[in-house]
């Protein structure tokens, strides 16, 4: 049994904090340098990855074989965590950029909004949720009624499902929810008034 395996066994069997700190000190350079390389030199992201790797080691240590090659396991797990973190970071940056671009649109006229909504809904990523005329919404605050929403919500950094909505005034709002957006949509999604058919 190697020294690292003995330290790991001490941590698993006796809950030795000192043994775990020694393991972390031994392998920190390996994990961090691997994370920096995979993160393209982003040291802040690499620090997050390294922290996650050692937190996972603490949780998973009891499931590892007593003969585990810890250096190899940590390298593989660092690659896994880095890939997952980078995917999440790319999704976050894309959605923030998308929201910023939408909010920068200066023309919030009904014609422009309708054109924009058709474009968004046609991308298979967004769908129109208010089908009526914006004339019917006069007198309401421009940020109070959602007219477009992202079709597929996604997990946010706080664990809640998140979805991008387009509001009546052209503003885009990111909404986090733990009840499938039911409470938020009950306040911000409305149905258009019925069509007057008395003249038919």
Secondary structure by P-SEA (a helix, b strand, c coil): ccaaaaaaaaaaacccaaaaaaaaaacaaaaaaaaaaaaccaaaaaaaaaaaaaaaaaaaccccccccaaaaaaaaaaaaaaaaaaaaaaaaaaaaaaaaaaaacccccaaaaaaaaaaaaaaccbbbcccccccccccccccccccccccbbbbcccccbbbbbbccccbbbbbbbcccaaaaaaaccccccccccccc
